[in-house]
Amino acid sequence: MSSLLLSLPVFIPAVCIVLAIPMAAGIVPPNWFYGFRTRKTLSDPRIWYAANRYSGFYLLAAGTLSLAVWCFLAMKVGSVRAAIPGELAMATFLLASVVASFVRLNRM
């Protein structure tokens, strides 16, 4: 199995965690490149910061859970056999964080 495939369940959640921390801390200013960017969040700085805080927390949780699941699976069945289930878990957690972010945004 490709080493790239084996590294994805660790690399992508780690990148998500690194990107989520400034968002959750509320230090990412409104911009067109980084953050939870929608017309609604870009229209009002208060909405931007609130939506990005929630989105950052959700993304941080998704990344952390993804890493935890992959580590658990890798310890139980080995890293090669854990790669595909780890990637599925990661995709599920990331999708859940996006859905939760939009649900929260619609309540603002």
N, C-alpha and C positions, 0 to 999 in steps of 0.2 A: 504494500500500500504506500502511496506517495507520502513523503514527509510533510508536504503542504497540507494534505487532508488531515494528517494527525495533529498538526499545529493549529488548525482553525478553531477547534473547541477551546483553546486557551487564548489564542491571539485576539480573536474578535471580542470575547467578553472583557479582556484586559483593556482593549481600546475603548470599549463602551464605558468602562469604569472611569478611565482617565478623562474621557470627554464629559461624563456625567457630573463629576465633582464640581467644576466651575459653574455648571448650570444649576445644580442643587444649592450651591452657595449663593446664588443670585448675583454673580459678578460678570456675567456675559451681557454686554449691552445690546440693545436692538441692532440687528445687522442682517444682511442678506446671505451670510455664509455659514453661520454656526449657531445652532440653537433650535428651538421648536418654532419654526417659521411658518406662519399662516397669515392670511390677510388680517385676521382678527388680532393676532399677537403683534403684528407690525403696525397696527393702527393706533395702539395705545401702550405707552411704556409700562403702565401699571399691570395691564394684562400680560405683556411680554414677560415681566419679571415673575409674576405669579405662575403663569403657565410653564415657564422654563424651570422654576423651582420644582413643581410637581413632576414635570417630565424628567428632570434630572434625577429625582429620587426614584422614579419608576425605572429609568434606565440603569441606575446604580444597582437597584434590586435585581433587575434582569441579568446584568453582568455577573453579579455576585452569585446568584442562584445557578446560573449556567456553569460557572467555574466549580461550584460545589458539587453539582450533579456529575459533571465530567470527572472530577477527582474521585468521587465515590465509585462511579462506574469503572474508572481506570484501575482502581485498587481491587475491585471485585472481579473484573473479567479481563483486565489488561488493556493497555492504551489502544491497541489495534482494534480490538472488538468493541471498544467504547466510543470510537470515533463517530460512527454514524448516529448511534443513539444520543451522543453528546451534542452533535450538530442539530439534531431534531429538537432536543430540549432547549438549546440556545435559540433556535428559530421561534419556538413556541413562547419562550419568555420575552423575547424581543417584540414579537407581535402583540403579546399581551400588554407590554409597556406602551406601545404606540396606541393601542385601543384605549387603554386607561387614560392616556394623555389627552386624546380627543374627547373622551367622555367628560373629563374634568374641564377642558376648555369650553365645551358646550354649556357647562353650568355657570360660566363666568359672564 
